[in-house]
Amino acid sequence: MISFENDYSTGAHPRILEALAATNLEPASGYGSDRFCVSARERIRAACDDPTVDVFFLVGGTQANAVTISALLGGHEGVIAADTGHIAVHEAGAIEATGHKVLTLPEHDGKLRAADVAAYLDTFYADASFDHMVFPGMVFIAHPSELGTLYSLAELEELSALCRRAGIPLYLDGARLAYGLAAPGTDVTLADIARLCDAFYIGGTKCGALCGEAVVFPRGGMPKHFLTHAKQHGALLAKGRLLGVQFDTLFTDGLYDEVGRHAIEAAAELRRILAEAGCTFFRESPTNQQFVVLENAQMEALAERIRFSFWERVDAHRTAVRFVTSWSTTPSDLAALETALADVL
């Protein structure tokens, strides 16, 4: 069955599989100290235009978020996030399981507004009993957001400046970062993110790797004993080479950029197909996630031929669904969707 269900339903980019096979029998030290991780870190530093960044490889997005957030927060602190944020909705309480509350604010196109964060901080410290409350110790954002939207450079700069005035870190979830960086009209670069954030991760799982995320701490800001902290949380991979080889390949000869461009070009064709089929768009997204509203009967008929994701019920008769492109989306996948929509709608 043709799948637009997510951007990790296929395995890995062929160049990554080739690199894994080519290095398979080479002995390597463990826990991220191998030559592949060392090389990948240097390539990521160059891509960030910052030779001081620390880089740590973890196996997945939930692990990256839970380990990084818990390492950066004090025991009395929580993390501010949009109410649609991944850590607030789709991580099974992983952040709360580390002892830190997710403090949600209303989303605006899937994003946090600096003005709302500032108002929350002001209200918190104006409360005479704030010592008895969960302190706002970090701001969490995702780029792209859960709704496929992007922060502008001005929005990132405003959030960064606010966090620095407040003395709390700005952390960016980059699970789909390749697709955000490749989106048309964006004015945000990887170097901008490294300059403005205190921690972020570069997604691999959803961007061509078998698995893995590269957690980046600009300005040498990795928390003390981060490796030990990751191990305590069951997130440290003994065969760190698996992640090092993949990120070394992704950041060689522009593969990460290529992966992003391919998915965005496919998403543009996906938008055309959905629009010409008469679909109503639930949310506007410039990235690889596209959201439309279908009659329930149409959704059920289409699901017999095409895989896509349930998003939310609109009313008793209609449902918002999500279609996602990736590095592996092909013209024949898109043509099959176009034919199926013509038959069903």
WOWOTA-V709678 format. One record per helix or strand. SS is the DSSP state (H for helix, E for strand). FROM is the first residue (numbers start at 1). TO is the last residue. If there is no record, write none. Layout:
ss: [SS & SS]
from: [FROM & FROM]
to: [TO & TO]
This chain:
ss: [E & H & H & E & H & E & H & H & E & E & E & H & H & E & H & E & H & H & E & E & H & H & H & H & E & E & H & E & E & E & H]
from: [2 & 14 & 35 & 54 & 61 & 77 & 86 & 94 & 102 & 108 & 111 & 114 & 130 & 135 & 153 & 169 & 177 & 190 & 199 & 213 & 218 & 226 & 241 & 255 & 280 & 289 & 296 & 306 & 309 & 318 & 331]
to: [3 & 22 & 48 & 58 & 72 & 82 & 89 & 97 & 105 & 108 & 111 & 126 & 132 & 142 & 166 & 173 & 182 & 196 & 203 & 217 & 220 & 232 & 250 & 276 & 283 & 295 & 303 & 307 & 313 & 324 & 344]
